[in-house]
């Protein structure tokens, strides 16, 4: 039998790193994944719950935030529980084994209040000449 899921989507909220009582890192979040549609119809999205453990969880919470595009490889897991009203419920979620960046940093939108990175924030008169160096010594 084979249980493999490969998804790309955008995080619907900032992932939050939590720790189990035994000290294991975990994060749970959801991603919005576009569903194929017929020509002329509006695009639909599915919201898929993801669980990541240990270093994968730490990596996600460090480098991804709401709106980030993420690639996930993992497996589907189901859990059953009884809710407060006594009804039996089943949850489907993806356990992330591997994750990766899907878009470059410059393609992603800056977070609220974040200043986009630039080559230099200094003005031209803030640079100083390095003594003893000439362009002839450069290897290019």
N, C-alpha and C positions, 0 to 999 in steps of 0.2 A: 504494500500500500504506500501511497505517496501523498504527503501533505506539504505543499509548497505554495507560498503566496508571494507575489512580487507586485508592489504598488508604488505609484508616485502620486503625491498629492501635497496640499498645503495644510500646515498646522492651523487648527481653528482657535488655539489659545497658546499662551506661553507654557511650555512644559515645566513642571515643578518636580524637583528631585526630592524624594522621600527615602527614609531608611527604615528597614524592618527592625524589630526588636533585637534580632541577631546581627544587625549591622550591615545588611545587604542593601545596596542602592537599587531603587526602583522608580520608574516614572510611568504614568499613564496619561495618554492624551488622545485626541482624535484628529484625523486628517480628512479633508474634503477631497474626494476623488470624482472626476468627471466621468459620467457614464456615456457611452456611445449613444448617439441618437440618429434618427432618420433625417434626411435632408428636409429643411424647412421647419423642423421642430426645434423648440428651445432646449438648450443643454440642461441636463439634470445632474445633480451631485448626490453622491452617497457619502455619509459620514461614518467612518470606520474607526472603531476603538483599537488602540495600540497599547501594548505593554512592553516595556524594555527593562532589562535587569543589568546590574553590575556596571561594567565599563561602558556598555552600550547606553545605559541610562545616563551616566555621567557625561558622555560625549554629546548626546542629544540636548541635555539641559544647558550645556556650555555653548554650543554652536548654533542652535536653532531657536527661533522664537515664532510668535504668531505671524502667519502669512508666509513663512519660509517654505520653499519647495523641498521635499525630502523624498528620497528613494528608500524603500523598505523591502527587505527580503526576510521572510519568516514563515510561520505556520499558524493555522487556525486552531484555536482552542475554544472549547465550550465549558461553561460552568453553570451549575444549577444551584438555586437557592430558593428559600421560601421568604417572601416579602412580609412586611408588617401586617398585612391583611390575611396572611395565611395562604396566599396564592403561590403556586410553583412557577418560578421564572427561569429562563435560560438566557445566558449572555454569550454572544459570539465575539471574540476578540482575536487580534493578531499578535502573536508573540514575536517581537522583532529580534532576529538573530544578527542581521547586518543592516547598517544604514549608510547612506551616502548623500553627498551634496548633488543636487540635480541642476542647479543654476549657479552661475558665477556670482561672486560677491557684488560685482557692479550691476548685475541684472536684478538683484533684489532691492526692494525699496528700503531706504533708511528708516530706522525706528523713530517714533515720535520724539522730537527734540534732539535727535542725533544729527551731527554735522557730517555730510558726506566727506570721505577721505579725499585728500588732494595730494599732489606731489610735495608741495611745501606751502606753509602758511606765512612764510616770511616775505617781506618786501625786498626788492632788489638791493636797497642800500644796507640791508642787514647782513649781507654776505661779505666775507673778508677774503683777501687774496692769501693763498698759502705760500709762504716764502720758500724759495729754493726749488719750486716745482715749475716745470715748463711743459707745454703741450708735446714737445718732442720726446719726452720720457714715457708718454702714455703708449700702451701696447696696441691701441686701435686708432 
